[in-house]
Amino acid sequence: MRFRVRKAAHVFERVGLAVAGAACGLFVGAYVGSAIPVLTTQGFLLLMMVLGFVGFYLGIDTPQLPFDEAHSRIDAAEFLSSAGTLCATLTAFASVAVIVLRLEPHMVWTWLALIGWIGGVAMQIVAGAKARMRK
């Protein structure tokens, strides 16, 4: 019974992180979609949210290398996961700031936000898949 409770707690934690990722995707999608008319669609918002959900579900809680292997080489999955999480959350934070403060940054910043978000969640997804394949 204790094992099932721990397993359920772990799933709840991961789903909570995934929902946070979806919320971040919603903010980035709202900012980018409001600045680039072609991307002002519900499908684009949904895509950004799904990317955030999957990225944060897979990438934030990656299984680490066994202790003896951790000293012999760099853990690429752990590095990608942390870099991707930082990139995605900074992009989401900047997007929220633009929306809340009603700023109108140059279009270059909007494209950088889109690239930063997609790059960040892509790193998380790759890191999560890589870490789970080595089990």
Salt bridges, closest charged atoms under 4 A:
GLU13 OE1 - HIS10 ND1 3.90
ASP61 OD2 - HIS10 NE2 2.90
GLU69 OE1 - ARG73 NH2 3.35
ASP75 OD1 - ARG134 NH1 2.87
